[in-house]
Amino acid sequence: MPLKIIGAGYGRTGTYSTHLALNQLGFPCYHMVELLQHAKKKAHFEFWQEVATSSEGSQHDWEQVYGHYTAAVDNPTCCVWRELADAYPDAKVLLTLHPKGAEMWYESYMDTIYDRSWLFEIFNLIPRFSRRSRDMRYLIETRSLGGKIENREAAIAQYEKRIEDVKSAVSADRLLIFSADQGWEPLCKFLEVDVPDFPFPKANERHDTKRQIRAAKIQIGIVLCGIAVAIVAAIWVNLKW
């Protein structure tokens, strides 16, 4: 099933609320959460690693990940919005913006997605996970964010550049620049569907993302403790003999 909606907005721009809204409107939506929870997560990560290590602008068999979706927002979709816009010429482009502007987007990004805690850094030393993490970081932070996320002014300028890039590349009739605080009306008008009689979803994205990061840290801690116990046990057995 071809994509009908391509999200070009960076992560932390109300993409999770938008993801929920699109699902409620009948557009199954691919989001980073879907990637992390997908039953075929390993295959999806391998696909995105292939994308990350291919030259920018390359086309891929996008249906490998989008086959059961008609919409996609957030990372890693927004990293390849140009390629997707070419691959799905009939799809509309949705540019989500942070309701409180570029500076608040940056604060939100650095408080959540940009996590360099020692647990993650140690975990990324494990060969099984290091390449996956490196490739995904490259796709998101280098290719999409221009390698500027650690520099506040440069990152905000890159955010503003994304807006201008999308506006110049996508025709006005195909594009909606949207923030989640605008609610149903502009989104439904753009998608030519009826406005629901229930409130637009308002997910506390920063809170939810930080909760997910804490849960991931607990899982990583358990894995690292298991590895440490196995190493100590192996050393003890060798010393005993």
Backbone as CSV, one residue per row, in Angstrom:
resi,resn,N_x,N_y,N_z,CA_x,CA_y,CA_z,C_x,C_y,C_z
1,MET,0.850,-1.177,0.000,0.000,0.000,0.000,0.894,1.237,0.000
2,PRO,0.759,2.096,-1.001,1.672,3.244,-1.120,1.425,4.296,-0.054
3,LEU,2.489,5.006,0.291,2.362,6.109,1.239,1.507,7.222,0.632
4,LYS,0.631,7.772,1.469,-0.174,8.919,1.067,0.279,10.196,1.761
5,ILE,1.003,10.048,2.880,1.450,11.196,3.674,2.899,10.976,4.082
6,ILE,3.752,11.935,3.761,5.180,11.861,4.077,5.516,12.982,5.050
7,GLY,5.997,12.624,6.224,6.369,13.610,7.223,7.789,14.115,7.008
8,ALA,7.924,15.411,6.814,9.238,16.009,6.586,9.769,16.742,7.812
9,GLY,8.967,16.826,8.869,9.371,17.563,10.063,10.279,16.743,10.957
10,TYR,11.223,17.419,11.578,12.154,16.755,12.490,11.420,16.105,13.667
11,GLY,12.086,15.112,14.262,11.599,14.576,15.514,11.542,15.673,16.564
12,ARG,10.628,15.545,17.519,10.392,16.536,18.575,9.625,17.748,18.063
13,THR,8.817,17.562,17.021,7.975,18.652,16.510,6.496,18.271,16.590
14,GLY,6.134,17.564,17.645,4.751,17.124,17.779,4.438,15.923,16.910
15,THR,5.468,15.186,16.529,5.259,14.072,15.606,4.479,12.923,16.237
16,TYR,4.623,12.722,17.562,3.895,11.612,18.166,2.398,11.912,18.238
17,SER,2.052,13.134,18.611,0.636,13.518,18.591,0.073,13.414,17.178
18,THR,0.864,13.839,16.201,0.433,13.760,14.807,0.290,12.316,14.364
19,HIS,1.206,11.489,14.786,1.152,10.048,14.514,-0.156,9.451,15.039
20,LEU,-0.510,9.794,16.278,-1.756,9.300,16.862,-2.969,9.819,16.084
21,ALA,-2.913,11.098,15.712,-4.024,11.705,14.969,-4.220,11.026,13.616
22,LEU,-3.139,10.775,12.912,-3.244,10.132,11.598,-3.810,8.723,11.723
23,ASN,-3.382,8.003,12.738,-3.954,6.680,12.975,-5.462,6.779,13.197
24,GLN,-5.879,7.768,13.977,-7.300,7.934,14.281,-8.106,8.345,13.049
25,LEU,-7.452,8.983,12.101,-8.125,9.394,10.866,-8.153,8.274,9.825
26,GLY,-7.542,7.129,10.162,-7.560,5.999,9.243,-6.346,5.896,8.351
27,PHE,-5.255,6.586,8.737,-4.005,6.505,7.991,-2.966,5.823,8.880
28,PRO,-2.810,4.505,8.801,-1.805,3.821,9.626,-0.446,4.495,9.462
29,CYS,0.153,4.888,10.576,1.307,5.794,10.522,2.567,5.165,11.115
30,TYR,3.637,5.239,10.341,4.954,4.757,10.756,5.666,5.886,11.499
31,HIS,6.208,5.560,12.657,6.872,6.522,13.548,8.034,5.789,14.183
32,MET,8.988,6.481,14.752,10.106,5.818,15.409,9.625,4.800,16.441
33,VAL,8.521,5.100,17.109,7.957,4.152,18.073,7.589,2.852,17.384
34,GLU,7.026,2.955,16.172,6.688,1.755,15.410,7.934,0.948,15.094
35,LEU,8.988,1.637,14.719,10.247,0.967,14.407,10.761,0.209,15.619
36,LEU,10.742,0.838,16.785,11.280,0.227,17.990,10.427,-0.936,18.481
37,GLN,9.138,-0.922,18.153,8.235,-1.952,18.670,7.815,-2.974,17.627
38,HIS,8.265,-2.808,16.392,7.796,-3.667,15.308,8.244,-5.116,15.517
39,ALA,7.375,-6.047,15.151,7.704,-7.468,15.292,8.926,-7.848,14.467
40,LYS,9.136,-7.139,13.359,10.304,-7.384,12.506,11.325,-6.260,12.678
41,LYS,11.525,-5.868,13.930,12.403,-4.742,14.241,13.804,-4.928,13.659
42,LYS,14.367,-6.125,13.786,15.719,-6.380,13.279,15.800,-6.097,11.780
43,ALA,14.812,-6.591,11.029,14.800,-6.364,9.583,14.639,-4.883,9.262
44,HIS,13.829,-4.181,10.042,13.634,-2.749,9.812,14.923,-1.980,10.088
45,PHE,15.605,-2.303,11.179,16.863,-1.633,11.465,17.896,-1.919,10.384
46,GLU,17.928,-3.137,9.884,18.872,-3.476,8.811,18.557,-2.683,7.551
47,PHE,17.262,-2.484,7.281,16.877,-1.671,6.127,17.379,-0.240,6.294
48,TRP,17.172,0.344,7.474,17.579,1.726,7.688,19.096,1.867,7.735
49,GLN,19.790,0.826,8.135,21.251,0.849,8.053,21.692,0.896,6.592
50,GLU,20.998,0.144,5.741,21.302,0.191,4.304,21.069,1.595,3.749
51,VAL,19.970,2.223,4.172,19.681,3.586,3.733,20.774,4.539,4.198
52,ALA,21.182,4.394,5.464,22.178,5.297,6.041,23.527,5.187,5.351
53,THR,23.864,4.009,4.889,25.182,3.795,4.284,25.158,3.932,2.762
54,SER,23.999,4.246,2.197,23.891,4.516,0.767,24.051,6.009,0.528
55,SER,24.355,6.381,-0.684,24.519,7.794,-0.990,23.175,8.507,-0.881
56,GLU,23.229,9.751,-0.461,22.012,10.546,-0.306,21.290,10.664,-1.637
57,GLY,19.996,10.476,-1.612,19.210,10.516,-2.838,18.922,9.149,-3.427
58,SER,19.560,8.117,-2.891,19.349,6.762,-3.407,17.918,6.305,-3.144
59,GLN,17.406,5.518,-4.068,16.092,4.926,-3.883,16.228,3.487,-3.375
60,HIS,15.244,3.055,-2.609,15.247,1.725,-2.008,13.856,1.130,-2.150
61,ASP,13.729,-0.111,-1.781,12.415,-0.743,-1.777,11.706,-0.325,-0.500
62,TRP,11.144,0.873,-0.530,10.555,1.458,0.672,9.418,0.625,1.249
63,GLU,8.792,-0.176,0.411,7.683,-0.992,0.888,8.128,-2.042,1.906
64,GLN,9.431,-2.282,2.001,9.923,-3.206,3.017,9.564,-2.730,4.421
65,VAL,9.513,-1.423,4.608,9.155,-0.898,5.926,7.790,-0.217,5.935
66,TYR,7.383,0.337,4.801,6.134,1.088,4.757,4.956,0.281,4.198
67,GLY,5.173,-0.995,3.932,4.167,-1.788,3.238,2.799,-1.817,3.881
68,HIS,2.733,-1.694,5.203,1.449,-1.754,5.907,1.014,-0.381,6.430
69,TYR,1.617,0.675,5.890,1.325,2.029,6.362,0.945,2.918,5.183
70,THR,0.140,3.936,5.466,-0.168,4.930,4.438,0.373,6.305,4.821
71,ALA,0.945,6.413,6.013,1.534,7.668,6.468,2.822,7.362,7.242
72,ALA,3.701,8.356,7.300,4.947,8.185,8.049,5.440,9.549,8.499
73,VAL,5.789,9.651,9.778,6.319,10.895,10.339,7.480,10.556,11.265
74,ASP,8.197,11.598,11.721,9.287,11.449,12.680,10.491,10.786,12.021
75,ASN,11.527,10.547,12.850,12.682,9.786,12.385,12.284,8.324,12.225
76,PRO,12.914,7.603,11.294,13.885,8.058,10.298,13.265,8.584,9.005
77,THR,11.922,8.608,8.933,11.254,9.044,7.710,11.686,10.442,7.282
78,CYS,11.723,11.374,8.248,12.027,12.765,7.887,13.441,12.920,7.336
79,CYS,14.301,11.918,7.564,15.672,11.976,7.037,15.702,11.765,5.526
80,VAL,14.658,11.151,4.982,14.647,10.810,3.552,13.376,11.351,2.882
81,TRP,12.924,12.499,3.336,11.674,13.039,2.798,11.768,13.330,1.306
82,ARG,12.939,13.784,0.853,13.085,14.065,-0.582,12.948,12.783,-1.408
83,GLU,13.651,11.738,-0.974,13.607,10.465,-1.691,12.182,9.903,-1.716
84,LEU,11.490,10.027,-0.583,10.123,9.517,-0.512,9.165,10.342,-1.365
85,ALA,9.370,11.646,-1.390,8.521,12.502,-2.224,8.669,12.143,-3.701
86,ASP,9.870,11.739,-4.103,10.092,11.300,-5.487,9.502,9.909,-5.721
87,ALA,9.654,9.025,-4.725,9.191,7.638,-4.875,7.669,7.541,-4.858
88,TYR,7.034,8.464,-4.133,5.568,8.466,-4.026,5.046,9.826,-4.501
89,PRO,5.015,10.040,-5.803,4.667,11.374,-6.334,3.244,11.817,-6.024
90,ASP,2.364,10.890,-5.683,0.987,11.259,-5.363,0.790,11.522,-3.874
91,ALA,1.819,11.278,-3.073,1.695,11.482,-1.626,1.767,12.961,-1.286
92,LYS,1.092,13.331,-0.193,1.178,14.691,0.316,2.308,14.772,1.335
93,VAL,2.832,15.972,1.511,3.966,16.172,2.423,3.496,16.991,3.615
94,LEU,3.795,16.487,4.795,3.377,17.121,6.046,4.617,17.581,6.805
95,LEU,4.770,18.897,6.907,5.928,19.459,7.615,5.477,19.893,9.006
96,THR,5.780,19.067,10.004,5.416,19.410,11.380,6.463,20.351,11.971
97,LEU,5.970,21.338,12.716,6.829,22.296,13.404,6.505,22.279,14.886
98,HIS,7.501,22.594,15.693,7.258,22.669,17.133,6.331,23.849,17.409
99,PRO,5.259,23.632,18.181,4.298,24.727,18.429,4.922,25.973,19.039
100,LYS,6.045,25.813,19.753,6.660,26.958,20.431,7.938,27.436,19.749
101,GLY,8.185,26.981,18.535,9.290,27.522,17.767,10.577,26.710,17.823
102,ALA,11.551,27.191,17.046,12.804,26.461,16.854,13.602,26.296,18.144
103,GLU,13.632,27.329,18.982,14.428,27.238,20.207,13.871,26.183,21.150
104,MET,12.551,26.099,21.262,11.957,25.082,22.116,12.126,23.691,21.512
105,TRP,12.114,23.615,20.182,12.423,22.336,19.540,13.804,21.872,19.950
106,TYR,14.771,22.787,19.917,16.140,22.415,20.254,16.233,21.943,21.710
107,GLU,15.598,22.667,22.602,15.612,22.274,24.015,15.018,20.881,24.189
108,SER,13.918,20.627,23.509,13.256,19.336,23.611,14.133,18.225,23.049
109,TYR,14.761,18.481,21.922,15.622,17.477,21.293,16.791,17.122,22.216
110,MET,17.444,18.126,22.751,18.619,17.870,23.582,18.242,17.214,24.905
111,ASP,17.008,17.406,25.339,16.554,16.832,26.608,16.073,15.398,26.459
112,THR,15.932,14.939,25.217,15.384,13.598,25.004,16.237,12.774,24.032
113,ILE,16.076,12.994,22.751,16.732,12.150,21.752,18.247,12.171,21.898
114,TYR,18.794,13.347,22.180,20.249,13.464,22.292,20.668,13.018,23.703
115,ASP,20.792,11.740,23.874,21.178,11.169,25.167,22.527,10.495,25.008
116,ARG,23.512,10.984,25.758,24.863,10.426,25.683,25.286,9.884,27.052
117,SER,24.332,9.293,27.766,24.651,8.756,29.084,25.645,7.606,28.952
118,TRP,26.389,7.356,30.034,27.438,6.338,29.997,26.877,4.948,29.710
119,LEU,25.619,4.686,30.113,25.026,3.383,29.827,24.911,3.143,28.324
120,PHE,24.416,4.170,27.611,24.288,4.031,26.169,25.656,3.917,25.500
121,GLU,26.612,4.681,25.983,27.937,4.654,25.365,28.607,3.301,25.555
122,ILE,28.470,2.712,26.749,29.037,1.380,26.982,28.311,0.345,26.126
123,PHE,26.981,0.449,26.084,26.178,-0.487,25.296,26.583,-0.442,23.829
124,ASN,26.922,0.751,23.359,27.280,0.911,21.951,28.665,0.350,21.620
125,LEU,29.397,-0.053,22.647,30.683,-0.704,22.409,30.514,-2.173,22.050
126,ILE,29.331,-2.725,22.340,29.063,-4.121,22.015,28.881,-4.225,20.501
127,PRO,29.698,-5.035,19.811,29.660,-5.077,18.339,28.278,-5.291,17.758
128,ARG,27.456,-6.090,18.406,26.117,-6.381,17.883,25.288,-5.108,17.738
129,PHE,25.507,-4.137,18.608,24.684,-2.927,18.626,25.411,-1.684,18.127
130,SER,26.736,-1.695,18.114,27.488,-0.474,17.816,27.249,0.026,16.399
131,ARG,27.231,-0.878,15.414,27.049,-0.448,14.032,25.645,0.095,13.821
132,ARG,24.641,-0.581,14.414,23.261,-0.106,14.287,23.135,1.306,14.839
133,SER,23.688,1.529,16.031,23.595,2.846,16.661,24.344,3.890,15.846
134,ARG,25.539,3.532,15.373,26.346,4.480,14.601,25.633,4.884,13.315
135,ASP,25.064,3.914,12.619,24.406,4.202,11.352,23.138,5.044,11.548
136,MET,22.368,4.734,12.591,21.160,5.516,12.843,21.499,6.941,13.266
137,ARG,22.547,7.089,14.062,22.975,8.440,14.444,23.434,9.220,13.223
138,TYR,24.138,8.534,12.323,24.601,9.220,11.117,23.413,9.683,10.278
139,LEU,22.435,8.794,10.096,21.276,9.135,9.279,20.527,10.327,9.857
140,ILE,20.323,10.319,11.183,19.522,11.359,11.820,20.321,12.628,12.074
141,GLU,21.485,12.480,12.693,22.197,13.665,13.186,23.173,14.261,12.170
142,THR,23.674,13.454,11.259,24.594,13.991,10.253,23.863,14.310,8.955
143,ARG,23.213,13.312,8.390,22.567,13.547,7.101,21.378,14.499,7.229
144,SER,20.519,14.274,8.203,19.295,15.072,8.310,19.510,16.392,9.042
145,LEU,20.257,16.343,10.151,20.475,17.552,10.952,21.777,18.266,10.605
146,GLY,22.468,17.772,9.609,23.651,18.464,9.117,24.860,18.399,10.028
147,GLY,24.859,17.472,10.995,25.986,17.349,11.913,26.161,18.555,12.818
148,LYS,25.046,19.261,13.083,25.153,20.535,13.805,24.420,20.534,15.148
149,ILE,23.938,19.379,15.584,23.047,19.363,16.736,23.725,19.841,18.016
150,GLU,25.019,19.695,18.156,25.685,20.121,19.386,25.890,21.638,19.445
151,ASN,25.745,22.303,18.326,25.887,23.752,18.245,24.485,24.362,18.172
152,ARG,24.080,24.994,19.248,22.698,25.485,19.352,22.314,26.380,18.170
153,GLU,23.107,27.397,17.893,22.765,28.344,16.837,22.728,27.662,15.475
154,ALA,23.702,26.784,15.226,23.761,26.093,13.937,22.593,25.122,13.781
155,ALA,22.222,24.450,14.873,21.109,23.502,14.816,19.793,24.218,14.559
156,ILE,19.595,25.363,15.206,18.376,26.139,14.987,18.330,26.663,13.553
157,ALA,19.482,27.072,13.044,19.543,27.514,11.644,19.205,26.360,10.698
158,GLN,19.656,25.174,11.046,19.348,23.998,10.237,17.846,23.690,10.267
159,TYR,17.232,23.871,11.412,15.783,23.697,11.549,15.047,24.671,10.614
160,GLU,15.471,25.906,10.628,14.845,26.899,9.753,15.114,26.578,8.283
161,LYS,16.288,26.054,8.011,16.631,25.682,6.630,15.733,24.551,6.137
162,ARG,15.429,23.600,7.024,14.540,22.506,6.632,13.194,23.058,6.155
163,ILE,12.693,24.051,6.850,11.416,24.649,6.453,11.508,25.221,5.044
164,GLU,12.566,25.977,4.781,12.723,26.602,3.464,12.979,25.562,2.385
165,ASP,13.748,24.514,2.708,14.020,23.457,1.736,12.735,22.760,1.306
166,VAL,11.890,22.445,2.281,10.637,21.755,1.961,9.710,22.672,1.158
167,LYS,9.601,23.932,1.567,8.725,24.875,0.870,9.165,25.077,-0.578
168,SER,10.479,25.078,-0.807,10.968,25.308,-2.166,10.884,24.058,-3.041
169,ALA,10.850,22.881,-2.415,10.864,21.635,-3.180,9.476,21.053,-3.414
170,VAL,8.504,21.435,-2.592,7.172,20.821,-2.656,6.141,21.878,-3.042
171,SER,5.317,21.555,-4.003,4.293,22.510,-4.443,3.308,22.790,-3.320
172,ALA,2.763,23.991,-3.320,1.882,24.429,-2.227,0.659,23.544,-2.072
173,ASP,0.141,23.013,-3.177,-1.057,22.178,-3.095,-0.764,20.792,-2.535
174,ARG,0.503,20.463,-2.432,0.913,19.143,-1.930,1.433,19.215,-0.501
175,LEU,1.565,20.410,0.050,2.261,20.619,1.318,1.354,21.236,2.382
176,LEU,1.477,20.714,3.605,0.869,21.353,4.766,1.953,21.574,5.811
177,ILE,2.108,22.840,6.213,2.991,23.172,7.336,2.101,23.222,8.567
178,PHE,2.396,22.360,9.534,1.427,22.064,10.590,2.091,21.968,11.960
179,SER,1.416,22.483,12.973,1.823,22.243,14.355,0.636,21.649,15.100
180,ALA,0.922,20.751,16.025,-0.136,19.973,16.659,-1.139,20.831,17.420
181,ASP,-0.724,22.020,17.851,-1.654,22.878,18.594,-2.746,23.469,17.687
182,GLN,-2.616,23.307,16.374,-3.648,23.786,15.457,-4.868,22.869,15.428
183,GLY,-4.719,21.647,15.923,-5.849,20.738,16.009,-6.235,20.097,14.690
184,TRP,-7.461,19.607,14.653,-7.925,18.795,13.531,-8.126,19.556,12.225
185,GLU,-8.630,20.785,12.300,-9.160,21.441,11.105,-8.178,21.517,9.936
186,PRO,-6.977,22.092,10.126,-6.100,22.177,8.957,-5.646,20.820,8.443
187,LEU,-5.444,19.877,9.352,-5.006,18.544,8.943,-6.099,17.829,8.157
188,CYS,-7.320,17.882,8.651,-8.423,17.204,7.978,-8.744,17.852,6.627
189,LYS,-8.676,19.176,6.569,-8.903,19.866,5.297,-7.848,19.456,4.276
190,PHE,-6.610,19.372,4.720,-5.497,18.990,3.844,-5.691,17.567,3.316
191,LEU,-6.162,16.674,4.181,-6.311,15.264,3.810,-7.687,14.955,3.226
192,GLU,-8.552,15.974,3.208,-9.890,15.846,2.645,-10.694,14.751,3.356
193,VAL,-10.683,14.827,4.685,-11.468,13.907,5.509,-12.289,14.724,6.509
194,ASP,-13.282,14.093,7.077,-14.145,14.777,8.046,-13.398,15.020,9.359
195,VAL,-13.755,16.118,10.019,-13.180,16.437,11.328,-13.841,15.553,12.382
196,PRO,-13.065,14.820,13.169,-13.652,13.953,14.203,-14.368,14.763,15.275
197,ASP,-15.255,14.093,15.987,-15.989,14.761,17.065,-15.351,14.487,18.425
198,PHE,-14.069,14.181,18.427,-13.325,13.994,19.675,-12.054,14.837,19.611
199,PRO,-11.435,15.140,20.749,-10.284,16.056,20.770,-9.065,15.524,20.020
200,PHE,-8.306,16.457,19.496,-7.033,16.112,18.861,-6.106,15.541,19.937
201,PRO,-5.413,14.446,19.659,-4.539,13.848,20.680,-3.423,14.802,21.096
202,LYS,-3.209,14.891,22.384,-2.155,15.756,22.924,-1.238,14.924,23.808
203,ALA,-0.304,14.256,23.173,0.642,13.433,23.918,1.717,14.321,24.526
204,ASN,2.080,14.031,25.759,3.181,14.745,26.411,4.478,14.120,25.915
205,GLU,4.896,14.544,24.730,5.988,13.860,24.045,7.281,13.837,24.853
206,ARG,7.641,14.977,25.437,8.904,15.002,26.157,8.853,14.050,27.353
207,HIS,7.743,14.115,28.083,7.582,13.240,29.243,7.592,11.772,28.812
208,ASP,6.824,11.452,27.742,6.737,10.069,27.285,8.079,9.572,26.763
209,THR,8.787,10.428,26.023,10.072,10.019,25.476,11.091,9.785,26.580
210,LYS,11.100,10.663,27.577,12.037,10.481,28.684,11.711,9.203,29.463
211,ARG,10.423,8.891,29.574,10.031,7.648,30.235,10.530,6.447,29.444
212,GLN,10.419,6.508,28.114,10.908,5.424,27.269,12.425,5.298,27.363
213,ILE,13.112,6.435,27.466,14.571,6.400,27.598,14.960,5.774,28.931
214,ARG,14.240,6.128,30.000,14.523,5.514,31.306,14.315,4.003,31.255
215,ALA,13.235,3.574,30.583,12.972,2.140,30.454,14.084,1.459,29.664
216,ALA,14.563,2.134,28.602,15.652,1.574,27.802,16.926,1.454,28.627
217,LYS,17.180,2.451,29.477,18.370,2.404,30.329,18.298,1.228,31.307
218,ILE,17.110,0.968,31.835,16.944,-0.171,32.743,17.235,-1.471,32.009
219,GLN,16.702,-1.594,30.788,16.934,-2.805,30.008,18.415,-2.967,29.679
220,ILE,19.062,-1.853,29.325,20.491,-1.905,29.014,21.282,-2.279,30.256
221,GLY,20.894,-1.710,31.392,21.571,-2.045,32.640,21.474,-3.524,32.953
222,ILE,20.307,-4.105,32.698,20.123,-5.543,32.933,21.025,-6.354,32.008
223,VAL,21.069,-5.951,30.732,21.928,-6.662,29.765,23.394,-6.570,30.183
224,LEU,23.831,-5.354,30.556,25.232,-5.175,30.951,25.558,-5.956,32.221
225,CYS,24.628,-5.990,33.152,24.848,-6.770,34.381,24.957,-8.252,34.049
226,GLY,24.115,-8.715,33.124,24.179,-10.114,32.705,25.515,-10.450,32.076
227,ILE,26.009,-9.530,31.234,27.308,-9.744,30.599,28.414,-9.762,31.646
228,ALA,28.341,-8.830,32.612,29.356,-8.763,33.666,29.363,-10.037,34.505
229,VAL,28.173,-10.528,34.849,28.075,-11.765,35.634,28.670,-12.934,34.857
230,ALA,28.378,-13.000,33.554,28.909,-14.085,32.728,30.436,-14.033,32.665
231,ILE,30.987,-12.817,32.554,32.446,-12.670,32.498,33.077,-13.087,33.813
232,VAL,32.496,-12.615,34.938,33.025,-12.965,36.256,32.946,-14.469,36.475
233,ALA,31.820,-15.080,36.057,31.669,-16.527,36.210,32.711,-17.282,35.398
234,ALA,32.967,-16.794,34.172,33.959,-17.462,33.326,35.350,-17.349,33.932
235,ILE,35.668,-16.164,34.468,36.971,-15.968,35.106,37.100,-16.882,36.328
236,TRP,36.032,-16.963,37.122,36.050,-17.785,38.335,36.265,-19.254,38.003
237,VAL,35.565,-19.732,36.934,35.714,-21.122,36.513,37.146,-21.388,36.065
238,ASN,37.723,-20.454,35.301,39.104,-20.637,34.819,40.098,-20.641,35.969
239,LEU,39.880,-19.760,36.957,40.793,-19.720,38.110,40.664,-20.991,38.943
240,LYS,39.438,-21.480,39.049,39.197,-22.689,39.840,39.929,-23.877,39.254
241,TRP,39.932,-23.910,37.922,40.604,-25.036,37.275,42.064,-24.729,36.968
